[in-house]
């Protein structure tokens, strides 16, 4: 199946499963007349497969070492891309950035195989509004000396993220206009 066909199938799933009408408060604190519940897609077998396959295609030429992002939206995406990458002979490690460090155990902000200085990292997220959550996660990754070479999200709500994340090669898979909202 070619990339365009995969993308069309994924868009249809997002429109059918993820768009919820009615007033909701977003992570950014803004209020919206609709909500995009990305987990309805990224936690479904077909949606997760399509998302991971498309992202892997988007990053294959970059030579990425790791993929991850803010928990919870990035978790299934990063794991699925890592899993699919293992078939290529150049596995990509997955990681999760917590909202805050645990006060017990290892007390880490970033979970998963260790990120190392110089690692080329792709940050992912299901839905991005202003980019604030992803930017906070990027800062944690950069503290370890890793280099964020791309940011990809399933859906961009077009409320400022493109400007906030521009220097990180921001590439949303879909925008609001694609969803006809």
C-alpha positions in Angstrom: 0.0 0.0 0.0 1.5 3.4 -1.0 2.0 6.3 1.4 -1.0 8.3 0.0 -3.4 5.5 0.5 -2.1 4.9 4.1 -2.6 8.6 4.8 -6.1 8.6 3.4 -7.0 5.6 5.6 -5.6 7.3 8.7 -7.4 10.5 8.0 -10.7 8.6 7.7 -10.1 6.9 11.0 -9.3 10.2 12.7 -12.5 11.7 11.3 -14.6 8.7 12.4 -13.1 7.9 15.8 -11.2 10.9 17.2 -13.4 14.0 16.6 -15.7 14.7 19.5 -18.2 17.6 19.2 -19.1 19.7 22.2 -17.2 22.2 24.4 -14.0 20.9 26.0 -11.0 22.4 27.8 -7.7 21.6 26.1 -4.3 20.9 27.8 -3.4 24.5 26.8 -6.3 25.7 29.0 -8.1 27.0 25.9 -11.8 26.0 25.5 -12.9 24.5 22.1 -16.2 23.5 20.5 -14.7 20.1 19.6 -12.0 17.8 20.9 -9.7 15.5 19.0 -9.1 12.4 21.0 -6.0 11.1 19.3 -5.9 8.0 21.6 -9.0 6.7 19.9 -6.8 6.2 16.8 -3.3 5.6 18.3 -4.6 2.9 20.7 -6.5 1.1 18.0 -4.6 -1.6 16.1 -5.2 -0.2 12.6 -4.8 3.5 13.6 -1.5 2.8 15.4 -0.1 0.7 12.6 -1.0 3.4 10.0 0.5 6.1 12.2 3.7 4.3 12.9 4.2 3.2 9.2 3.7 6.8 8.0 6.1 8.3 10.6 8.7 5.7 9.9 8.5 6.7 6.2 8.8 10.4 7.2 12.0 9.8 9.2 13.8 7.0 7.4 16.2 9.4 5.6 17.2 11.2 8.7 19.1 8.4 10.5 17.2 8.7 13.8 18.5 7.1 17.0 15.4 7.6 19.2 11.7 8.5 19.2 9.5 9.7 22.0 7.6 12.6 23.5 5.3 13.7 26.3 3.4 11.0 28.0 0.6 10.0 27.3 -0.1 11.0 23.7 3.4 10.0 22.4 3.6 6.7 24.3 1.9 4.3 21.8 3.2 6.1 18.8 6.9 5.9 19.9 6.6 2.3 20.9 5.0 1.3 17.5 7.5 3.2 15.4 10.3 1.6 17.4 8.8 -1.9 16.9 8.4 -1.4 13.1 11.9 0.0 12.9 13.3 -3.3 14.2 12.4 -4.9 10.8 14.7 -2.4 9.0 18.0 -3.6 10.6 18.4 -0.1 12.3 16.1 -0.2 15.3 15.1 3.1 16.8 14.8 3.3 20.6 11.6 4.6 22.2 11.3 6.8 25.2 8.7 8.6 27.3 9.0 12.0 28.8 7.0 12.3 32.1 5.1 15.4 33.0 7.1 15.4 36.3 9.7 13.2 37.8 8.5 10.4 40.2 9.3 11.0 43.8 10.4 7.3 44.2 12.3 4.7 42.3 14.8 6.1 39.8 13.1 9.6 39.9 13.7 10.1 36.1 11.9 12.5 33.8 12.7 10.3 30.8 11.9 6.6 30.7 13.2 4.0 28.3 16.6 3.1 26.9 19.1 5.9 27.8 19.3 8.9 25.5 22.9 9.8 24.9 24.6 13.1 24.0 24.5 13.4 20.2 21.5 11.1 19.7 19.3 12.3 16.9 15.7 12.3 18.3 12.3 12.6 16.8 9.6 13.9 19.1 6.0 12.7 18.5 2.6 13.6 19.9 -1.0 12.7 19.0 -2.6 16.2 19.0 -0.8 19.5 19.4 -2.5 22.8 20.1 0.1 25.4 21.2 3.2 23.2 21.3 3.8 23.8 25.0 3.8 20.2 26.2 6.1 19.1 23.4 8.5 22.1 24.0 8.8 21.1 27.7 9.6 17.5 26.6 12.2 18.8 24.1 13.9 20.7 26.9 14.2 17.6 29.0 15.7 15.7 26.0 18.1 18.5 25.3 19.3 18.5 28.9 20.8 15.1 28.1 22.7 16.4 25.1 20.5 14.7 22.5 19.5 16.7 19.4 15.8 17.0 18.4 15.8 16.8 14.6 12.1 16.6 13.9 8.7 16.9 15.6 5.7 15.0 14.2 2.1 15.0 15.4 -0.9 13.2 14.2 -3.1 16.4 14.2 -2.1 20.1 14.6 -5.0 22.2 15.9 -3.3 25.3 14.3 -3.1 27.4 17.4 0.5 28.4 17.4 2.5 25.2 17.5 4.0 25.8 14.0 5.7 28.9 15.3 6.8 27.5 18.6 8.3 24.3 17.1 9.5 25.7 13.8 13.2 25.3 14.6 12.7 21.6 15.2 11.5 20.7 11.7 7.8 20.6 12.8 5.8 18.3 10.5 2.1 17.6 11.4 0.6 14.7 9.6 -2.8 16.5 9.5 -4.1 19.9 10.3 -7.7 21.1 11.1 -8.5 21.9 7.5 -7.8 18.2 6.7 -10.4 17.2 9.2 -12.9 19.7 7.8 -13.5 21.3 11.2 
